[in-house]
Amino acid sequence: MKKIEGLIAATFAAYHADGSINLEIIPAIVEKMIVDGLTGVFICGTNGEGPNLTVEERMQIAEAYVSAANKRILVLVHVGHSAIAECRKLASHAEQIGADAISSVAAFYFKPSGLDNLVNCMAEIAAAAPNTPFYYYSIPALTGVGMDLVEFLEKAETAIPTLAGIKYTAATLHEYQACVNYKQGKFDILFGYDEMLLPALAVGAKGAIGSTYTFAAPLYLKVIQLFKAGKLAEAAATQLHSVNMVRCLVKYPPIPAQRAIMKFEGFELGKCRLPLVPLNSAQEENFKASLQEINFFATVKDLQLT
């Protein structure tokens, strides 16, 4: 698979009122992603509540996304789990159903003891899908695993034949830039902090994966367009809409708050699973009001029409 350009939406899990997974809504989500101009979807990751789902549920969700996408957009399947055997099961399944790529976080209970251990773990997972590109998903804020990722690339490029790159979810732009430029850009380093997309573009990002692309893709696509046109002041002003939205969002638990935005946009995803707790009615109203105050919805709508 060639390097990914553009935006990959890290989509959210959807549930019925009884708590079972809602597969029926997935085609509508995929169609929205296509209409919004996204390059692909990243499923069953952090925002997709992968750790809150059973392996069987994750397989069903992956099948539904691959079927709905029908090769019109990329489907990247997160296969990370606290047990490597389960990761391998998910990886093998993703390859069998025709996913475009797989990705995995480091084990987050018994954590890798060092870089070699981390590489060996990722190699075990990737080997279960020998014909599918593999991205290491680095998100130290949640896994507690933060190692030198340039050194990871040095060791992993021989240990993992299918290594395509890294899903890089951290604010350390200097390391991100070093990874992007490793061996003249050998690997695909996908940036993961939406509110820092413009700075990432400035140091070489070509592709990004993020949750807010699910409901605000036109905003970020405009940032990319303006950056490519050399209109940096306008790009920064557009990026600021994302920053202001995130400043509202982080006053609440981030995943429930983003699920609320999807609800505001007409996608009822149901209640997230414990230990995540949805916003209550008062929180929803206050959150929506704060977004309206910064003209977030109007801005996204206006950019969608341009």
MIPAMAR-563340 format. One line per 4 residues: number of its first residue (from 1); their letters; for each residue x, y, z of C-alpha. Coordinates in Angstrom, 1 decimal. Layout:
REM residues N
NUM = A = X,Y,Z; ... $
This chain:
REM residues 306
1 = MKKI = 0.0,0.0,0.0; 1.4,3.4,-0.9; 1.7,6.1,1.7; -1.6,7.5,2.9 $
5 = EGLI = -2.4,11.2,2.1; -5.3,13.1,3.6; -7.4,12.3,6.6; -8.4,9.1,8.2 $
9 = AATF = -11.4,9.3,10.6; -11.1,7.4,13.9; -14.7,6.5,14.1; -16.8,5.8,17.2 $
13 = AAYH = -18.4,2.6,18.4; -22.2,2.5,18.2; -24.6,0.7,20.5; -28.3,-0.2,20.7 $
17 = ADGS = -30.3,0.7,23.7; -29.7,-2.7,25.2; -25.9,-2.2,25.0; -25.3,-4.5,22.0 $
21 = INLE = -23.2,-3.2,19.1; -25.1,-1.3,16.4; -23.8,-2.5,13.0; -26.8,-1.1,11.1 $
25 = IIPA = -25.5,2.5,11.4; -22.1,1.8,10.0; -23.0,2.2,6.3; -24.4,5.7,7.0 $
29 = IVEK = -21.2,6.6,8.8; -19.1,5.4,5.9; -21.2,7.4,3.4; -20.7,10.5,5.5 $
33 = MIVD = -16.9,9.9,5.5; -16.9,9.6,1.7; -19.1,12.7,1.2; -16.9,14.6,3.6 $
37 = GLTG = -13.8,13.8,1.5; -12.0,11.5,3.9; -9.3,9.0,2.7; -10.4,6.3,5.1 $
41 = VFIC = -11.5,5.1,8.6; -9.6,3.8,11.5; -11.9,1.5,13.5; -11.9,-0.1,17.0 $
45 = GTNG = -9.2,2.2,18.2; -9.3,4.5,21.2; -12.4,6.4,20.0; -13.9,3.2,18.7 $
49 = EGPN = -13.7,1.8,22.2; -11.6,-1.2,21.1; -10.6,-2.1,24.6; -14.3,-2.0,25.7 $
53 = LTVE = -15.4,-4.5,23.0; -15.1,-8.2,22.8; -13.0,-9.8,20.1; -16.1,-11.1,18.5 $
57 = ERMQ = -17.7,-7.7,18.4; -14.6,-6.2,17.0; -14.6,-8.7,14.2; -18.2,-8.0,13.4 $
61 = IAEA = -17.5,-4.2,13.3; -14.5,-4.8,11.0; -16.6,-6.9,8.6; -19.4,-4.2,8.6 $
65 = YVSA = -16.9,-1.4,7.7; -15.0,-3.4,5.0; -18.4,-4.3,3.4; -19.8,-0.8,3.6 $
69 = ANKR = -16.5,0.8,2.3; -16.3,-1.6,-0.6; -12.8,-0.3,-1.4; -14.1,3.3,-1.9 $
73 = ILVL = -12.2,4.4,1.2; -9.4,2.7,3.2; -10.3,0.7,6.3; -7.6,0.5,8.9 $
77 = VHVG = -8.4,-2.0,11.7; -7.0,-1.6,15.1; -6.1,-5.0,16.5; -4.4,-4.1,19.8 $
81 = HSAI = -5.4,-6.0,22.9; -3.8,-6.7,26.3; -3.2,-10.3,25.1; -1.1,-10.9,22.0 $
85 = AECR = -2.9,-14.0,21.1; -6.1,-12.0,20.8; -4.2,-9.4,18.7; -3.1,-12.1,16.3 $
89 = KLAS = -6.7,-13.4,16.0; -7.9,-9.9,15.2; -5.0,-9.4,12.7; -5.6,-12.6,10.9 $
93 = HAEQ = -9.3,-11.9,10.7; -8.7,-8.4,9.3; -6.5,-9.8,6.6; -9.1,-12.5,5.7 $
97 = IGAD = -11.9,-9.9,5.2; -9.8,-7.6,3.1; -8.9,-4.7,5.4; -6.4,-2.3,3.9 $
101 = AISS = -4.1,-2.1,6.9; -3.9,-3.1,10.6; -2.5,-1.3,13.6; -1.8,-2.1,17.2 $
105 = VAAF = -1.0,-0.3,20.4; 1.5,-1.8,22.8; 0.2,-4.0,25.5; -1.2,-1.7,28.2 $
109 = YFKP = -1.4,-4.0,31.3; 1.8,-6.0,31.3; 3.8,-3.4,29.4; 6.8,-4.1,27.1 $
113 = SGLD = 9.9,-3.9,29.2; 12.0,-2.2,26.6; 12.4,-1.4,22.9; 13.4,-4.9,21.8 $
117 = NLVN = 10.5,-6.4,23.7; 8.1,-3.9,22.1; 9.4,-4.7,18.6; 9.1,-8.4,19.2 $
121 = CMAE = 5.5,-8.0,20.4; 4.6,-6.0,17.3; 6.3,-8.5,15.1; 4.3,-11.3,16.6 $
125 = IAAA = 1.1,-9.4,15.9; 2.0,-8.4,12.4; 3.1,-11.9,11.4; -0.5,-13.1,11.8 $
129 = APNT = -1.4,-10.9,8.8; 1.6,-11.4,6.5; 0.1,-9.7,3.5; -1.4,-6.6,5.2 $
133 = PFYY = 0.5,-3.4,6.0; 1.1,-2.9,9.7; 1.2,0.4,11.6; 2.5,0.6,15.2 $
137 = YSIP = 0.0,2.8,17.1; 2.0,4.9,19.6; -0.2,6.7,22.1; 1.8,6.9,25.3 $
141 = ALTG = -0.7,9.1,27.1; -3.1,6.1,27.3; -0.8,3.0,27.1; 2.0,4.4,29.3 $
145 = VGMD = 4.5,3.1,26.7; 6.7,5.8,25.4; 10.0,4.9,23.7; 12.2,6.4,21.1 $
149 = LVEF = 10.3,5.9,17.9; 13.2,6.5,15.5; 15.0,3.7,17.3; 11.8,1.7,17.0 $
153 = LEKA = 11.9,2.2,13.2; 15.5,1.1,13.1; 14.8,-2.2,14.8; 11.3,-2.8,13.4 $
157 = ETAI = 12.1,-2.4,9.7; 13.9,-5.7,9.7; 11.8,-7.5,12.4; 8.4,-6.6,10.8 $
161 = PTLA = 8.4,-7.1,7.0; 5.0,-5.6,6.6; 5.8,-2.4,8.6; 4.2,0.5,6.9 $
165 = GIKY = 4.7,3.1,9.5; 3.4,4.6,12.8; 0.1,6.1,13.9; 1.8,8.8,15.9 $
169 = TAAT = -0.5,10.2,18.6; 1.7,12.5,20.7; 2.5,16.2,20.7; 6.3,15.7,20.4 $
173 = LHEY = 6.7,17.3,17.0; 10.5,17.1,17.0; 10.4,13.3,17.2; 7.5,13.1,14.7 $
177 = QACV = 9.6,15.1,12.2; 12.6,12.8,12.8; 10.3,9.8,12.1; 8.9,11.4,9.0 $
181 = NYKQ = 12.5,11.9,7.7; 13.9,8.5,8.7; 15.8,7.1,5.7; 14.5,9.8,3.4 $
185 = GKFD = 10.9,9.2,4.3; 10.8,5.5,4.1; 7.8,5.0,6.4; 4.3,6.4,6.6 $
189 = ILFG = 4.0,8.4,9.8; 0.4,9.4,10.3; -0.2,12.2,12.8; -2.7,11.8,15.5 $
193 = YDEM = -3.4,15.1,17.2; -6.1,16.9,15.2; -5.7,20.3,16.9; -2.0,20.3,15.9 $
197 = LLPA = -2.5,19.3,12.2; -1.1,22.5,10.8; 2.2,22.3,12.8; 2.4,18.7,11.7 $
201 = LAVG = 2.0,19.7,8.1; 4.8,22.2,8.5; 7.2,19.4,9.5; 6.2,17.0,6.7 $
205 = AKGA = 2.9,15.3,7.6; 1.0,14.1,4.5; -1.6,11.9,6.3; -3.4,12.1,9.7 $
209 = IGST = -5.7,10.0,11.8; -8.1,11.6,14.2; -11.4,11.4,15.9; -12.6,14.9,15.2 $
213 = YTFA = -12.3,14.3,11.4; -15.4,12.2,11.9; -17.5,15.3,12.4; -15.4,18.2,11.3 $
217 = APLY = -13.5,17.0,8.2; -14.2,20.1,6.1; -12.4,22.3,8.6; -9.2,20.2,8.4 $
221 = LKVI = -9.3,19.7,4.7; -9.4,23.5,4.4; -6.4,23.7,6.6; -4.5,21.3,4.2 $
225 = QLFK = -5.7,23.2,1.1; -4.6,26.5,2.5; -1.2,25.1,3.7; -0.5,23.6,0.2 $
229 = AGKL = -1.4,27.0,-1.3; 1.1,28.8,0.9; -1.6,30.8,2.6; -0.2,30.2,6.1 $
233 = AEAA = -2.1,32.9,7.9; -5.4,31.7,6.6; -4.5,28.1,7.4; -3.6,29.2,11.0 $
237 = ATQL = -6.9,31.0,11.3; -8.8,27.9,10.1; -6.8,25.7,12.5; -7.8,27.9,15.3 $
241 = HSVN = -11.4,26.8,14.9; -10.2,23.3,15.8; -8.2,24.6,18.8; -11.2,26.5,20.1 $
245 = MVRC = -13.5,23.4,19.6; -11.0,21.2,21.5; -10.8,23.8,24.3; -14.5,23.4,24.7 $
249 = LVKY = -14.3,19.6,24.4; -11.7,18.9,27.0; -13.9,20.4,29.7; -15.7,17.1,29.5 $
253 = PPIP = -14.6,13.5,29.1; -13.3,13.6,25.5; -14.8,10.5,24.0; -18.4,11.0,25.5 $
257 = AQRA = -18.2,14.6,24.4; -17.3,13.8,20.8; -20.0,11.2,20.7; -22.4,14.0,21.8 $
261 = IMKF = -21.2,16.0,18.8; -22.1,13.1,16.5; -25.5,13.1,18.2; -25.8,16.8,17.4 $
265 = EGFE = -25.1,16.0,13.8; -27.8,13.4,13.6; -25.9,10.2,14.4; -27.3,8.6,17.6 $
269 = LGKC = -24.5,6.2,18.8; -26.1,5.1,22.0; -24.5,5.1,25.4; -20.8,4.3,25.6 $
273 = RLPL = -19.7,1.4,27.8; -18.4,1.6,31.3; -16.1,2.9,32.6; -16.9,5.6,30.0 $
277 = VPLN = -20.0,7.5,30.9; -22.1,9.6,28.5; -22.7,13.3,29.1; -25.9,14.0,31.0 $
281 = SAQE = -28.6,16.3,29.6; -27.3,19.4,31.3; -23.7,18.7,30.1; -24.9,18.1,26.6 $
285 = ENFK = -26.8,21.4,26.6; -23.9,23.4,28.0; -21.4,21.7,25.6; -23.6,22.4,22.6 $
289 = ASLQ = -24.0,26.0,23.7; -20.3,26.5,24.0; -19.8,25.1,20.5; -22.4,27.4,19.1 $
293 = EINF = -20.8,30.4,20.9; -17.6,29.8,18.9; -19.6,29.2,15.7; -18.2,25.7,15.4 $
297 = FATV = -21.2,24.1,13.6; -21.7,27.0,11.3; -18.0,27.1,10.4; -17.9,23.4,9.5 $
301 = KDLQ = -21.1,23.7,7.5; -19.8,26.8,5.6; -16.6,25.0,4.8; -18.5,21.9,3.6 $
305 = LT = -20.1,24.1,0.9; -16.8,25.6,-0.4 $
